[in-house]
Amino acid sequence: MMDKKKSILIRERENDLEAIDENKDGKVYQDVIDWNVISDKPGNCPLCNMKLKEVSLENAKKNLVKNNFKVK
């Protein structure tokens, strides 16, 4: 069983996508399995090690809401 890792990429509270989008390009990187893993930079998920996928803020919000995560 995988231990839940601590990482600033793992969003456990209400997600403020505009704040996560530090460079203000309207895009973030999101894991397609662990939807609450979101970054403004490319990288891998600290939970499953999958490559984060670049998505628009609108699509990131849709993914979060569809998977029962809170969005600001």
C-alpha contacts under 8 A as a table, 3 or more apart, distances in Angstrom:
res1	aa1	res2	aa2	distance
2	M	47	L	7.93
4	K	47	L	6.72
5	K	46	P	6.73
5	K	47	L	6.45
6	K	10	I	7.40
7	S	10	I	5.58
7	S	46	P	6.98
8	I	11	R	7.06
9	L	36	N	7.94
9	L	37	V	5.16
9	L	38	I	5.40
9	L	39	S	5.85
9	L	45	C	7.87
9	L	46	P	7.67
10	I	36	N	5.87
10	I	37	V	4.53
10	I	38	I	6.78
10	I	46	P	7.88
11	R	14	E	7.62
11	R	15	N	6.65
11	R	36	N	5.13
11	R	37	V	5.97
11	R	38	I	7.09
12	E	15	N	7.96
12	E	36	N	7.08
13	R	70	K	7.00
14	E	69	F	7.27
14	E	70	K	4.68
14	E	71	V	5.15
14	E	72	K	5.99
15	N	69	F	7.78
15	N	70	K	6.04
15	N	71	V	4.53
15	N	72	K	5.69
16	D	19	A	5.44
16	D	20	I	6.39
16	D	71	V	6.13
16	D	72	K	5.03
17	L	20	I	4.93
17	L	21	D	6.12
17	L	28	V	7.99
17	L	57	L	6.50
17	L	60	A	7.91
17	L	61	K	7.52
17	L	71	V	7.56
17	L	72	K	7.50
18	E	21	D	5.09
18	E	22	E	7.53
18	E	24	K	7.50
18	E	26	G	7.93
18	E	57	L	7.59
19	A	22	E	6.18
20	I	28	V	7.51
20	I	38	I	7.71
20	I	39	S	6.61
20	I	40	D	6.12
21	D	24	K	5.31
21	D	25	D	7.06
21	D	26	G	6.73
21	D	27	K	6.60
21	D	28	V	6.07
21	D	39	S	7.69
21	D	40	D	5.31
22	E	40	D	6.34
23	N	40	D	7.40
24	K	27	K	7.62
26	G	56	S	5.83
26	G	57	L	5.62
27	K	40	D	7.29
27	K	54	E	6.63
27	K	55	V	5.52
27	K	56	S	4.29
27	K	57	L	5.30
28	V	38	I	6.73
28	V	39	S	5.80
28	V	40	D	4.74
28	V	41	K	7.03
28	V	54	E	5.69
28	V	55	V	5.62
28	V	56	S	6.33
28	V	57	L	6.44
28	V	60	A	7.48
29	Y	38	I	5.56
29	Y	39	S	5.08
29	Y	40	D	5.86
29	Y	41	K	6.35
29	Y	42	P	6.06
29	Y	43	G	7.87
29	Y	52	L	5.28
29	Y	53	K	5.07
29	Y	54	E	4.34
29	Y	55	V	6.01
30	Q	35	W	6.34
30	Q	36	N	7.46
30	Q	37	V	5.78
30	Q	38	I	4.54
30	Q	39	S	6.58
30	Q	52	L	5.03
30	Q	53	K	5.25
30	Q	54	E	6.45
30	Q	55	V	6.89
30	Q	60	A	7.03
31	D	34	D	5.33
31	D	35	W	5.38
31	D	36	N	7.44
31	D	37	V	5.67
31	D	38	I	6.79
31	D	44	N	7.98
31	D	45	C	6.29
31	D	50	M	7.04
31	D	51	K	7.06
31	D	52	L	4.72
31	D	53	K	6.09
32	V	35	W	5.77
32	V	52	L	7.36
32	V	53	K	7.13
34	D	37	V	5.76
34	D	45	C	7.84
34	D	47	L	7.66
34	D	48	C	7.92
35	W	38	I	7.38
35	W	63	N	6.73
35	W	64	L	6.09
35	W	67	N	7.36
36	N	64	L	6.83
36	N	69	F	7.27
37	V	45	C	6.59
38	I	52	L	7.88
39	S	42	P	7.12
39	S	43	G	7.97
42	P	51	K	7.79
42	P	52	L	6.27
42	P	53	K	7.70
42	P	54	E	7.56
43	G	51	K	5.92
43	G	52	L	5.71
44	N	49	N	5.14
44	N	50	M	5.28
44	N	51	K	4.33
44	N	52	L	5.36
45	C	48	C	5.62
45	C	49	N	4.56
45	C	50	M	5.35
45	C	51	K	6.35
45	C	52	L	6.29
46	P	49	N	5.57
55	V	59	N	6.09
55	V	60	A	6.13
56	S	59	N	5.22
56	S	60	A	6.15
57	L	60	A	5.01
57	L	61	K	6.12
58	E	61	K	5.20
58	E	62	K	6.32
59	N	62	K	4.95
59	N	63	N	6.11
60	A	63	N	5.12
60	A	64	L	6.23
61	K	64	L	5.14
61	K	65	V	6.13
61	K	71	V	6.74
62	K	65	V	5.25
62	K	66	K	5.95
63	N	66	K	5.22
63	N	67	N	6.25
64	L	67	N	5.19
64	L	68	N	6.28
64	L	69	F	4.98
64	L	70	K	6.97
64	L	71	V	7.16
65	V	68	N	5.10
65	V	69	F	5.39
65	V	70	K	6.51
65	V	71	V	7.06
66	K	69	F	7.62
